[in-house]
Amino acid sequence: MASKRDLKKYMKTMAASVAGETVFIVDYYDNIDEAKANKVIDDLVVLLTEKIDDVSVCFDKTCVVSFNGDRKAYRKAHRDYFKKCYAELLKEFNEGIQSAVKEMNSLLSKEQLAENKKLANEA
């Protein structure tokens, strides 16, 4: 991600999309366990708030103390640190979204899933 703002925007958009699809399933299909659907949405909210809080990280080293004033080494270490942190954060978030999508899909019966796949292949 290019910036913290873009990362947060991506996370909010993904969580909102999955939550919206879950609400659609509850409204559109019959015999859906609403408690399970509410749990999916609650899990998404928890995931989103935890990962948004994790976006603000601090690089705990200083140029003068840790790198003896070497600005080039400091900037490289700083960039690598944030790149690694954001990559790990994004990986954890995407895994959480994937598990939420699996839970969301488990709300539907096998017949409904087959019908959805058929409609998706026709489009």
N, C-alpha and C positions, 0 to 999 in steps of 0.2 A: 504494500500500500504506500501511496505517496506521502500521506500525512496522517496524523491522529484523527483529524476531522473525517477524512475519507474512510478510514478504518471503522470509526464509530458509525458513520452513515451506512456502510456496508452491513455491519452487524444489525443495526436497527431495521434495515430493509429486509434482510433475510428472515429475521425473527418475526417481523410483521407479516411477511408473505406466508410463512408456515402457520402462524396463528390464524390468519385470514382463511386459509384453506381448511383448517380444522373447524372453524366456525361454519364455513360453507358445508362441510360434511354433515355437521349436526343439523343444519337447517334443511339441507336438500334430501338427505337419505333418511329412511325410516329405520327404526330399531337400532339406533346408535346409543351406546352407553355414554350418557352425558357426563357422568362422574369421571370416566376415563378421558374424555375429551377435555374436560376442565383441568385434569392433571397434566395433560400435554401442554396446555396453554400456560399453566403455572410453572412447569419446568422450563418453558421457553423464557418466561419473564425472569426466573432465577438465573438462567444461563446468561441472558442478556445483561442483567445488572452486574453479575460477577465479572463478566469479561469486559464490560465498559469500564468498570473500576480498575481493571488490570491494565488498561491502555496507558494510564499515566504511570510510567516507571521513571526511575532516576538513575542516571549514570553516576556512581558513587566515587569516581576518581577525579582528581584535579590535574591540570596540566603541569603545574609547578611541582607538586609533591610526587605524583605517581610516574610522571614521564620526564622529569628534570627539565621542564620548559620546552620539550620537543613538541611543537604544535602539530606537526605532520603525524607523528605517532599517536598523539592524543585524538586528533580528528578521526584517524583510521579506527582506533579502538572504540571510540564513541559511536561511529557509524556501524561497525560490526556488532556492537552490543545491542543497539536498537533493532538492527536487522534481524538478529537472532531472536530477540524478545518478541518482536511482532510476528515473526514466522511461527514461533511456538504458540503464541496466543491465537493466531488465525487457525492453526491446525486444531487446537483444542476446541475452538468455537465451531469449526466445521464438523468435527466429530459429534459435538453436542447437537447440532442441527440435524445431522444424519440420524442420530438416535431418535430425535423428536419426529422426524419424517417416518421412521419405521413404526413408532408408536401410533402416529396418525393413520398410517396405512392399516395397522392392525384393528382400527375401529371398523373398517369395512369388511363385509363378508367376502368370501372367495368369488362369489358370483358377481358382486359389485366391482371387485378388482378386475375380473376378466372382462366385464363390460367396458370399464374405463380403458383398459389396454386396447380393446378392439376399436373404440372410438378414437383413441390417440393414433393408432396405425392408419385409420382412414383419413385423418386430417393431414 
